[in-house]
Each structure stands twice: as structure tokens, then as C-alpha cells.
Amino acid sequence: MSQATEPSFLSVAVADLLPYLRRYARALTGSQTSGDNYVAATLEALLTDRSVFDQGLSKKVALFRAFHLIWSSSGAPVGEGDNGLARRAQAHMSRLTTNTREALLLYTIEEFTAEDIAVIMDVEESEVRHLIGTARREMEESVTGRVLVIEDEPIIAMDIQDIVADMGHAITGVARTHTEAVELFKKEKPDLILSDIQLADGSSGIEAVNEILGLAGDIPVIFITAFPERLLTGERPEPAFVITKPYTEDQVRSAVSQASFFSSTETLHA
């Protein structure tokens, strides 16, 4: 057994990367339970065959490739969903071109290069670029709605508004504090929330989101934060969409498009 596949070495490498694989699986499936089932199946497969880590790949590329071998072997299913919003989301997903959502998530949220994605998905690099372009077009054309922004930095709030509005969504308002966020929600219910986690008066975007979800039920949420470690802990529950500041426009556009299909954010602890 080579050093690269020693169990102790791999356990440390995989443990460090597991929160990111779980984030990807949640975003891909729209469900923490379903996503974690695929992650668990990947880990079980690695217990018997660790050869993917002997191919000269980075540990993250190798782990995501192992996941995709499981995902592809299952037929990359689009399920029915366990509630009304999730079922509608899955209906949208079933109409998307095959492999597009995977390529877009890997590129924008997980920040793999096109070359890395080609290895992970076992396709040509030119195909990856085609899939990403197709995904952007199909997803942005498919769903539009009302978006609430919870962000205390004016320049960032304006930038997010511009990106979201350019995609065809309407902005219901911008909140700088927990209280403002709840008040804006009560005036007009949004279809999607983009939230920072640390707000102007010291209040928590997580707490604001939890209160809104307690009142409204299923609303997809994207967290944009300089403190991703507060959300990507490897524990349950975690949100499907976490973008790290400084973000890119591609990341925001991709997350908004994907989140519009899903209601994936469960109640979190601040």
C-alpha cells in the first residue's frame, strides 16, 4: 500500500474536505439527507478502493471524482422531492441538459478549474466549458422571483442587487440588521434570501433567517460571508449555498440560479 493510500493519511485529508463535499452534494440534490446519502456511499466505496488517490490528483479533485463515480453510477437521479417546493424544483431540474448543474456547481461554488472538472466528471475539457455555458443560460431563463438581501455593507449590497436584478429578479429590499430583515419580510414575502451572517448592529444574519423561516417555512437561502467556517462545520444542519467573501459575480449568479430551484436551508444555530 502506498503512503498516499494509508488509512490514517486519507482519513485526515477526507475529514478536512468533507464539509465542502457535503455542501456540493446538498446543492446538487437539493436535500441534506439525499446529499449526505451520496457522500456516505462515497466514503464506503473508498474503504474498499482508494486507488483514485493514487492517480496524481489533488486530494480534493480525487475525493470529488470518487463522489462522481457513485453519482454517475446511480444515473444522477432527479427525485420527486419531499414537499411542494422541492417537487417543483425537481420538475425544473428534470428539464435541464444532462450534467449542466454538476459542471456549474463545481466551477462556481467549489471553484474547480475546467481542467479539474473534466477529471472529476470524466469528460473532455471542451465539454465542461460547453456545459457551464448551457447551465447558465438554461437556469437563468428558467426561474425569476423576488429576492430579499440581508447585508450591512452598502457597496456589497449594491453590487449584489445589481447582479440579481440583471438576472431578471426583483429586489424586495435590503436589510442591515436582524430587525430590518424581519420587517421587510413581513411587508413582502421573497422567493429567495441572500444573507450575510454578521450584521451592522452585531446581530446575526443566521438568527434573522431562522426567524423568517419560522414564519414562512420553505424559502431558499444563500449565505454570503467572510466567515464560512461558522457554517461549513461538517455538523448538521448546514445550508446548501455558502459563498465566501470576496465573491465573484459568477458565484452569485450560479448560487441564485441553483437556489431558485431548491428549498435547501434548514434552521441553523447561530
Order of alpha helices (4+ residues) and beta strands (2+ residues): alpha-alpha-alpha-alpha-alpha-alpha-alpha-beta-alpha-beta-alpha-beta-alpha-beta-beta-alpha
